[in-house]
């Protein structure tokens, strides 16, 4: 759906701009000449802008607005809504976020070919990407494994062996530290979830863990030549996880995110709506029941 909107913006921008350009080059000069001739004969003539055909007037009105929206949305920032709880507690259902489109490269808005390289994801970044199994769907997860890394997920913990060329300075697997914060703030299937602070490289962020439930490695995506809970991240691809670890369909289940699928880096929450209400409420479920102003700000 997002890609269809991008195509619509491009078509409207090109169409309105082309109408304006053709009129300016071919028809506006003729209108000006006719107006001058009428004035010379003592007849009243409207100003050129008042003689504009409806389609030209409309094109001139909407072109600057549509062009601005196209540039803003395609190359700078794009708004997204969080539809699920897979990134709790970092992002909640009802959060509206801004995604920085130029963080990982400038791409054309239709075919998404990278035109200018501007950077690469870092470990701990929260990224929006086109779901590899259905590119029409946007996903949001946290980058855990970089190209060349070996990642192990065991007993709800992450172990990473950074990319290495095989020299003597190559590091071994390192456990990503976790510290208990609280329990009971979030509940899943009547079970209070544990809130933990996890460190990924230079990034500290909170995650949620179910106290009992845990996916069996046999459910995970199995990469040829590795164990069921181990993955070697290919070149130009990334391994991503949701912060709500036991309620997230992520790289553990379907594999890696190609660089070409990256949309941008989630950088801020610009508004957050609450949708919880009493069972007997007469309001439709899609109508916000409140605004969480305290959540507005940057994303860790």
PEHU-V899868 format. One record per residue. N is the residue number from 1. SS is DSSP state (alpha for helix, beta for strand, coil for the rest). Layout:
BEGIN
n={N	N}
ss={SS	SS}
END
This chain:
BEGIN
n={1	2	3	4	5	6	7	8	9	10	11	12	13	14	15	16	17	18	19	20	21	22	23	24	25	26	27	28	29	30	31	32	33	34	35	36	37	38	39	40	41	42	43	44	45	46	47	48	49	50	51	52	53	54	55	56	57	58	59	60	61	62	63	64	65	66	67	68	69	70	71	72	73	74	75	76	77	78	79	80	81	82	83	84	85	86	87	88	89	90	91	92	93	94	95	96	97	98	99	100	101	102	103	104	105	106	107	108	109	110	111	112	113	114	115	116	117	118	119	120	121	122	123	124	125	126	127	128	129	130	131	132	133	134	135	136	137	138	139	140	141	142	143	144	145	146	147	148	149	150	151	152	153	154	155	156	157	158	159	160	161	162	163	164	165	166	167	168	169	170	171	172	173	174	175	176	177	178	179	180	181	182	183	184	185	186	187	188	189	190	191	192	193	194	195	196	197	198	199	200	201	202	203	204	205	206	207	208	209	210	211	212	213	214	215	216	217	218	219	220	221	222	223	224	225	226	227	228	229	230	231	232	233	234	235	236	237	238	239	240	241	242	243	244	245	246	247	248	249	250	251	252	253	254	255	256	257	258	259	260	261	262	263	264	265	266	267	268	269	270	271	272	273	274	275	276	277	278	279	280	281	282	283	284	285	286	287	288	289	290	291	292	293	294	295	296	297	298	299	300}
ss={coil	alpha	alpha	alpha	alpha	alpha	alpha	alpha	alpha	alpha	alpha	alpha	alpha	alpha	alpha	alpha	alpha	alpha	alpha	alpha	alpha	alpha	alpha	alpha	alpha	alpha	alpha	alpha	alpha	alpha	alpha	alpha	alpha	alpha	alpha	alpha	alpha	alpha	alpha	alpha	coil	coil	coil	coil	coil	coil	coil	alpha	alpha	alpha	alpha	coil	coil	alpha	alpha	alpha	alpha	alpha	alpha	alpha	alpha	alpha	alpha	alpha	alpha	alpha	alpha	alpha	alpha	alpha	alpha	alpha	alpha	alpha	alpha	alpha	beta	beta	beta	beta	beta	coil	coil	coil	coil	coil	coil	coil	coil	coil	coil	coil	coil	coil	beta	beta	beta	beta	beta	beta	coil	coil	coil	coil	coil	beta	beta	coil	coil	coil	coil	coil	coil	beta	beta	beta	coil	coil	coil	coil	coil	coil	coil	coil	coil	beta	beta	beta	beta	beta	coil	coil	coil	coil	coil	coil	coil	beta	beta	beta	beta	beta	beta	beta	beta	coil	coil	coil	coil	beta	beta	beta	beta	beta	coil	coil	beta	beta	beta	beta	beta	coil	coil	coil	coil	coil	coil	coil	coil	coil	coil	coil	coil	beta	beta	coil	coil	beta	beta	beta	beta	beta	beta	beta	beta	beta	beta	beta	coil	coil	beta	beta	beta	beta	beta	beta	beta	beta	beta	beta	coil	coil	beta	beta	beta	beta	beta	beta	beta	coil	coil	coil	coil	coil	coil	coil	alpha	alpha	alpha	coil	coil	coil	coil	coil	coil	coil	coil	coil	coil	beta	beta	beta	coil	coil	coil	coil	beta	beta	beta	beta	beta	coil	coil	beta	alpha	alpha	alpha	coil	coil	coil	alpha	alpha	alpha	alpha	coil	coil	beta	beta	alpha	alpha	alpha	beta	beta	beta	beta	beta	beta	beta	beta	beta	beta	beta	beta	beta	coil	coil	coil	coil	coil	coil	coil	coil	coil	coil	coil	coil	coil	coil	coil	beta	beta	coil	alpha	alpha	alpha	coil	beta	beta	coil	coil}
END
